[in-house]
Structures are given as structure tokens and as C-alpha cells.
Amino acid sequence: MVIQELGWDNDTDDELRVAIEDSVDADLVDGEYGNVVDAVLLWWRDDDGDLVDGLVDALTDLVGGGVIWLLTPKVGRPGAVDPADIAEAAPIAGLSQTTTASVSKDWAATRLLAPKTPA
């Protein structure tokens, strides 16, 4: 499984990153990877710009039917993203929101499913 990481910064949760790498037994790849990926880990903060644009950009290398895990600071933390903004942006970007979970002390993850490509 190849997971692309976008939006990394000094505030990201390194323990979570290592746990993900350990679970897939591979390093995360960056935006320069240049090949298709099975999933995207997108770190996103309220001041990172337009969420729809960020989600569309995250689809660039994602295989049809792949998953974007949108990681946002939890409510009350600096850079928190309003859940309503995610619910609004996902379908505009062509994604289906399926699950939201607390994944660390400061970060929440929202699972966004990309449409499958026609066979």
C-alpha cells in the first residue's frame, strides 16, 4: 500500500505518522512521488486556503476508489476546521465523507472516499 502525505508541517503528529508507516510497513511518500497512490494523508488547517482546492489537488495521484484521510486540528485547537466546512467541501470535490475519528491528542481524521474509475 502506498500512502502519499500532503500538508506536512511542524505541527503534525509524528507519533501518528510513524504508526501509519508501521501499519503499512512502508514510508509515506510526498507530493513529488509521481505515481498512483492507494491513499492520501492530507494535513489541513483552517488557514491553509480553500479546502475544495486542497481536496481536488489531493486527488491528483489517488487511484480510483482510493481514500483521502483529511487530518484537521481538533475543535478548539489552533487551525481547527469547522466540520460543516468539510461536509460542504467533500461533495464539491467529488468525494464522499464516510467516517470521522479522533486519531491523536490534537488531530481528528475524516475519511473521504474517491469515486471508483469505470472498468
C-alpha positions as CSV (number, residue, x, y, z in Angstrom):
1,M,0.0,0.0,0.0
2,V,1.4,3.4,-1.0
3,I,0.3,6.4,1.1
4,Q,1.0,9.9,0.0
5,E,1.4,12.6,2.7
6,L,0.4,16.2,1.8
7,G,0.4,19.3,4.1
8,W,3.1,18.1,6.5
9,D,4.3,20.9,8.8
10,N,6.0,21.3,12.2
11,D,2.6,20.9,13.9
12,T,1.8,17.4,12.5
13,D,1.7,14.4,14.8
14,D,4.9,12.4,14.3
15,E,3.7,9.5,16.5
16,L,0.7,9.1,14.3
17,R,2.8,9.3,11.1
18,V,5.1,6.6,12.5
19,A,2.2,4.4,13.5
20,I,0.7,4.7,10.0
21,E,4.1,3.8,8.4
22,D,4.4,0.8,10.8
23,S,0.9,-0.4,10.0
24,V,1.5,-0.4,6.2
25,D,5.2,-1.4,6.5
26,A,6.3,1.4,4.2
27,D,7.4,5.0,4.3
28,L,4.9,7.7,3.4
29,V,5.6,9.3,0.0
30,D,5.4,13.0,-0.7
31,G,3.7,15.1,-3.5
32,E,6.7,14.5,-5.8
33,Y,6.1,10.8,-5.9
34,G,4.9,10.8,-9.5
35,N,2.9,7.5,-9.4
36,V,-0.5,6.4,-8.3
37,V,-1.2,6.0,-4.6
38,D,-3.7,4.0,-2.6
39,A,-4.5,6.6,-0.1
40,V,-3.6,10.2,0.7
41,L,-3.0,11.6,4.2
42,L,-3.8,15.3,4.0
43,W,-2.9,17.5,6.9
44,W,-5.2,20.6,6.7
45,R,-5.6,23.7,8.9
46,D,-8.2,26.4,8.6
47,D,-5.7,28.9,7.2
48,D,-4.3,26.6,4.5
49,G,-6.6,28.1,1.9
50,D,-9.6,26.7,0.1
51,L,-10.4,23.2,1.2
52,V,-12.1,22.2,-2.0
53,D,-8.9,23.1,-3.9
54,G,-6.8,21.1,-1.4
55,L,-9.0,18.1,-1.8
56,V,-9.0,18.3,-5.6
57,D,-5.2,18.6,-5.5
58,A,-5.1,15.5,-3.2
59,L,-7.0,13.5,-5.9
60,T,-4.2,14.0,-8.5
61,D,-2.3,10.8,-7.8
62,L,-5.0,8.8,-6.0
63,V,-6.2,5.6,-7.6
64,G,-9.9,5.4,-8.3
65,G,-11.8,4.2,-5.3
66,G,-8.9,5.3,-3.0
67,V,-9.2,7.1,0.3
68,I,-8.2,10.6,1.5
69,W,-7.7,10.8,5.2
70,L,-8.2,14.5,5.9
71,L,-6.4,15.3,9.2
72,T,-7.5,18.5,10.9
73,P,-6.8,20.1,14.3
74,K,-9.5,19.2,16.8
75,V,-12.2,21.8,17.6
76,G,-10.7,24.3,20.0
77,R,-7.1,23.8,18.7
78,P,-5.4,26.5,16.6
79,G,-6.2,25.9,12.9
80,A,-9.3,23.8,13.6
81,V,-11.6,23.3,10.6
82,D,-15.3,23.6,11.1
83,P,-16.9,20.1,10.4
84,A,-19.6,21.8,8.3
85,D,-16.8,23.1,6.0
86,I,-15.6,19.6,5.5
87,A,-19.2,18.3,4.9
88,E,-19.7,21.1,2.3
89,A,-16.3,20.8,0.5
90,A,-16.2,17.0,0.1
91,P,-19.0,16.6,-2.4
92,I,-17.9,19.6,-4.3
93,A,-14.5,17.9,-4.8
94,G,-16.3,14.7,-5.8
95,L,-15.7,12.8,-2.5
96,S,-18.0,11.0,-0.1
97,Q,-17.5,11.6,3.6
98,T,-17.7,8.3,5.5
99,T,-16.1,8.5,8.9
100,T,-14.6,10.9,11.4
101,A,-12.5,9.9,14.3
102,S,-10.1,11.3,16.9
103,V,-6.7,10.0,16.0
104,S,-4.4,11.8,18.4
105,K,-4.4,14.4,21.2
106,D,-4.6,17.3,18.7
107,W,-5.9,15.8,15.4
108,A,-9.1,14.4,14.0
109,A,-9.3,12.4,10.8
110,T,-12.1,12.4,8.3
111,R,-12.3,9.6,5.8
112,L,-13.2,10.7,2.3
113,L,-13.8,8.2,-0.4
114,A,-12.9,8.9,-4.1
115,P,-15.2,7.6,-6.8
116,K,-14.2,4.4,-8.5
117,T,-13.0,4.7,-12.0
118,P,-15.1,2.9,-14.6
119,A,-13.9,-0.5,-15.5
